Amino acid sequence: MSRTLARGTRVTGAERTQLAAELAPRYAAGESIRDLAAETGRSYGFIYNVLKEAGVPLRGRGGNTRRKKG
């Protein structure tokens, strides 16, 4: 998918379902929500919500979340 969605337009119904069907396998294959958002021209939150609404299991945050002392 290399199409960019028009910023600020509503994506609902069948179009939203189609978008979720295109993004879900890519996210499951390891692409990040940020990468998908940048490619589609939509926000992180929009992509997150589309994936969540589609029932896609979302990954936890990566990397070490605690800093080393000293």
Residue pairs with C-beta under 8 A, 6 or more apart in sequence:
1 22
1 23
1 26
1 39
1 40
2 39
3 40
4 39
4 40
4 41
5 11
5 19
5 40
5 41
5 42
6 41
7 41
7 42
11 19
11 42
11 46
11 50
16 50
16 53
17 54
19 40
19 50
20 50
20 51
20 53
20 54
20 56
21 54
23 36
23 40
23 47
23 50
23 51
24 51
24 54
24 56
26 36
27 33
27 36
27 51
27 56
28 56
33 44
33 47
33 48
33 51
34 44
36 47
37 43
37 44
37 46
37 47
40 47
48 58
51 58
52 58
